[in-house]
């Protein structure tokens, strides 16, 4: 029996993913397709198109994907100018000897793969950014360090879509995509693209993914830790609590 677990941001991708799983499509293909729909949703202001920009007004996207059958994984971080980082991450997994590309290298690879390019900043999120800056900066003091500290609250420091799936062949997959927390310091990477922190999948034990303030997850290597505790025969409740 196929299983899908997502968070609330994933609404626009759920039906497509469930349909594909019910048609015996692999969990990897199903979650990639579902996440792409969320990345295209301008109402998901922490993911893809319509995601909040960094402090300089640039939308930087993070995404990761992992195959629980092979433990292969791919990820991109701080990717700008492309609409579907989850597909770029999938290509990293399948076409490169690497796991993780970031910044200009990720963008170069996306271009080499003929990934769909585009501007992810919408009029709405541009206004959100300008309003936030006008409410929080004190001319002439415009230190990005000071401003970045002001973003570390529960209204801005959040936002990821996560998809965990098991297909009818019993294969687990995990995927995530995010524009990171709102108005972050340029170049900031959260947990979403970090294999073991933001996502992890292993057919023998299960799959895990995280959302919220990624810095906390990065410090604890949360997703991999949960799977490790399951491997150690803890119950799911015990593993998550630990």
N, C-alpha and C positions, 0 to 999 in steps of 0.2 A: 504494500500500500504506500502510495506517495504521501509525503508530508511537506508542508511549507510553514515556516515561521518568519514573520516580518515584524517591523515596528509600524507605528501609525503613519509615518511619513510615506510609507510604501503604497498607499491606497491605490494609486493609478496603475501600479504594476501587478497587483495581486491576481486579478482575473486572468490575465494573459499567462502568468506563470502557472497557475492552477490548471488552466486548459492544456498547456503543453505537457505538464506532468501527467495528466490524465490520458494523454495521447502517447504515453511511453517515450516522450522526449527525455534526453538526459537532464539531470539536475543542473549541470553546468550551463547547458543551452537555455534552460528554462529561467534560471535566475539572471543570466545576462540579459535576456529579453525583457524581463520584468524591470530590472534596474534601469535599463535604457528608457523605459517609459517614465519612470520617476525623474530621471535626468532631464527629460523634456518638459516636465511639469513646472510652469513658472510659479505655481503656488507653493512648491516645496523650496522654501527660501534658504535652505541649507544644503541643497543638492543641485548640481548641474545648472541648466538654464534658469535664470532667475535666482541663483544662489547669491548670498551676500558677498560683496568684495572684501579685499583686505583694506588696510588703512590708506593705501594709495589708490584705491578705486579699481583694482584689478581682481577679477574672479580667478582664484587658483583652486583647482580641483584635485581631490585625492580619491583613489579607488583601489580596491584589491579583490582578488578572486582566488579560491583554492579548491582543488580537486581532492576529495577525501579518499579516492581509490588509489591514486599515485603519490599523493602529498606534493604534487606539483603546484606552483603558485605563481602569480604575477601581480605586480602592483605599479602604480604611478603616483607621484606626488607633486604638488605645486605645478600642475599642468594648466597652461593658459592657451586659449584660442581653439579649443576642440570641445565638441558637444557631448561626447560619450566616453569618459575616462574608463568606464568599466570594460568597454570593448578594447581600448588600448591596453589595459591591464591583461586582458585575455590573450592578446597578441604577444605581450611580453612573455607570458607563460609558455606559449606555443612556438614562438619563433626565435627566441633568444636563449643563450645559456645563462642569462641573468634572471633575477627575481624582481628587482626594484629599480625603476628609473625615476628621476626627478628633474624638475625645472626644464631648462633648455634641452637637455638630453631626451626627456620624455616627449617634448614637443617635436624634436627632430625625428624621433621614432614614429610618432603619430603621423607625421607627414610621409615618412617612408612607407607606412602601411596604408596610405590613402584614407586615413580616418577623416570623418566629417568635421570640417572646421567651422567655426562660427564664434560670434561674440556672445558670451553668456550673461553679460550685464544688461538688465532690462531697465526701462524707465522707472519702474517701481523701486527696484533695489538701488538704483542710482540715487533716487530721492531719499530712500532710507539712509544711505551712506552720508549724503550731504546734510541731512537733518541731524544725524548723530554727531557729525563733526562740528556743526554749528552750535550744538548744545554742550559740547564737551571740550573744545579747544579754547585756549586762552591766548589770543594774540599778544605779543609775538611768540609766545611759548608754544611751539608746535612739535615738541619732541615726540617721536613715534614711540619711544620707550614709555614715556608717561601715558600717552594715549592707550597703548596696549594694555597697561595695567587696569585702565578703566573698563576694558571690555571683558574682564574676567569676572563675570557675574552670570546668574542663571538665565538672564534674558538673551545673552549673546553667545555664551560659551557652551554651545550645544549644536547638535544637528548632524545626522547621518541617516542614510537609509541602509538597512541590513536585510539580507535574504539568506535564510538557511533552508536547505531542501534535501530531502531524500527521495530519489526516484524509484520507480517500480522494480529496478534491478538492485535496489538496496544501497546505491551509491550516494554518499553525502557530498554536498558542495556548500561553500560559504562565499558570500560576496558583500561588498559594501561600497558606497559612493557618497562623497560629501564635498561641499565647498568649504568645510571647516567652520570654526566659529566666526561669527560676524565681526568684520573690521579687525581681523587678526593682524599681527605683525607680518610683513611680507616674507614669504618663504617658510612660514610656520607649517609643520606637518603634524597632524594629529595621529590618532591610533588607527584610523580607518584603513590606510594602505599598509600598515605594518603587520606582516604575517606573524601570528602568535600573540599580538597585543589586541588588534581590532577584530581579527577573524582567525579561525582555525577549523580545519575539518580533517577527520580521520575515520574512515569507514569502520574501523574496529571499535570505536568508542563513541563517536558522535560529532557534533559540530557546535561551535559557539561564536557569537559575535557581540560587539559592544556598541553602545551609543551613549551620548552624554559628553562630559568633559574628557576629552581624549588624553590629556596629560596624566590623569589619574590612572587610566588603563595602561599607558605606556610605562608608568613606574612599577606596575604590578604584573605586566605581561599576562593580562587577565584571560584572554580567550584560550591560549595554550594551557594556562594553569588549570582552568576548569576541566579541559580534556584530560590532562595529566591526573587529576584527582579521580576522575571517572576510571581511568586506567588502573588506579590504585584501589579500585572497588568501593569507593565512596558512592553513596546515593547521589542523585542529581542535586537534591536539596543540600546535602553536606558539601558537595563540591562547590556549589555557588556560594554558600556561606563562607567556606574557607578562602 
